[in-house]
């Protein structure tokens, strides 16, 4: 059996997925590559730069920072040709075809719209904006400019997610009734740290709660033969940090029209089990590493449990996680698509609506 991520081989109760080399778009005798510009130079920008360097469809040609020194340091580290001392200068760079926006959350919408006005395609870190309304304005700006926009949920581009979808769609666990998913960590309190700062969009729901919500909506849709589904009801509870008032940790229940439920949780000040479990009428699937599967390639494992039997499913790829994200974007761009199939704009807006509702539970 084959699918987009490679060849599946089976031996006894253990399977191994050997991810084949996914080729870039070829124009004539040359492989066409996306010329990326990276806007901001924080930790996530470093992860993306490393991934693009190992991608098949892209290369980083420029970086922009709030200071010339910061841009030059980043450029030296990653071998980038041009370093710009402002975000505006990066967007004015004629060699840049697409920008990766890695600023703090509150600046996402602003720079998406400015990038669109500059005629650049946009891959923006999650969440796309602070609210669904703000995200919708950014989406409209990109549509009006005729540029492609994708929210950077890198896990959606990894073959593990495709395998999860395949298992659910096959009916291997029966009808899905419940999804449990968590993304949470504990960070030492510092009021200046973005995780604890309201001004920087801190708190768990926007930063990492978006992941379990995204997965739950994906599974709810797949179970009904669609790309995703939006819940009809969101109810949640939030623990606010006593000093800064951000959501230190939170939990929510999503109810879908199909009858499926999802229990999602997150946090920036609480250690939890960062995994996902998908329960069906005939069995259940355990995903130990749903959010950052194989940052630098390698194997990840799923566990399909039916009755007393447990089947280990190994998903392996030589590609880096952020390189897969860049390739999903580049492949869609050179194929002439208006959106990236792994994370469509309507999916992003639906996710933002749930995050609005969840945050609303805390006022």
C-alpha positions, 0 to 999 in steps of 0.5 A: 500500500502506498500513500503520499509519505511513502511505502508501508511494509508489514511484518507480524504485528509490527509495521514500518513506514519507510518514507521515500524521498519527496521530490521538489518541483522540477522546472526544465533541468533545474529544481525550483526552490522557494527563496525564503526570508525569515522575519525575526530571529528567535528560537523558532526561527532558528529551528525553521532555518535549520529545517529549510537548509535540509529541505528539498524545495527551499532555501533561506536567502535573507533574514530580518531582525529588529537590529542589524547586529541580530540579523548579521549574527543569525545570517552568519550562523546559518550561511544566509546571504543577506541580513536586514536590520529591520523587518521592512527591509526584509519585505523590500528584498526583491529576492525574497519570495516567501516569508516565515514570520516568527515574531511574538503572537501579537505581531503576527497579523500586522506582519502578515498583512505587511508581507501580503502588501509587499507581494510575499507568500506567508508562512506564519507561526501559530497562532495566526493571530490573537483572535479569530477576527484578527486572523480573518483580516490577515487572511483577507489581506493575503487573498486580496494580494493573491499570495498564499498563507499557511499557519505553521503547524509543522506536525501536520506536515509529518508522515506520522499525522498522515498515518494517524489519519489513515488509521482513523479513516480505515475504521481500525478503531471503529467509530471515534468517540473521544480524543484526549490530547495535551501539550504542556510544560513547566517554565520558571516564572519570569514576568518578562518571559513571553510565556507569562506576559500578556503584552506578548500574548503569553499563556498556554492556550494560544501558545500550545493549546492550539495544538490539541485543539487542532488535532481534535478538530482534524480527527473529528473531521476525518471520522466524518469523511471531511478535512476537519470539523468544528465543535458545536460547544466549547466548555473550559476551565483556566488557572490564571497566574496570580501575578500576570493573569495569563492562563498558566494552565487550562483544560477544555471539553469540545463537543462535536455534532457527530457525538465525538468529544475531545478533552484538551489541556495545555499549560506553561507552568504545569508538567503534563503528559504531552501525548494524544489518545484516540478512542473508538468503539473497536480499539484506541490509538496512542500517540506518544509524540504528537506535536514534535515528531522527529525534529531531525528525522528518525522514527516515531511510534504509534500504538494501536490497541484492540482487545488484548493485542497491541500493534506497534506502528513505526513511522520513519523519515529522513527529513527534518520536521521543519524541512517537511513544513517548508516542503509542504509549503513549497510543493503547494506553491509551485503546484499553483495551489491557493492553499497548503492542503496540510493546513488550509485557511478555513481550518486555521480560522476554525481553530482560532474560533475555538481558542477564542471560546476557550479563553473566554471561559476565563473572561 
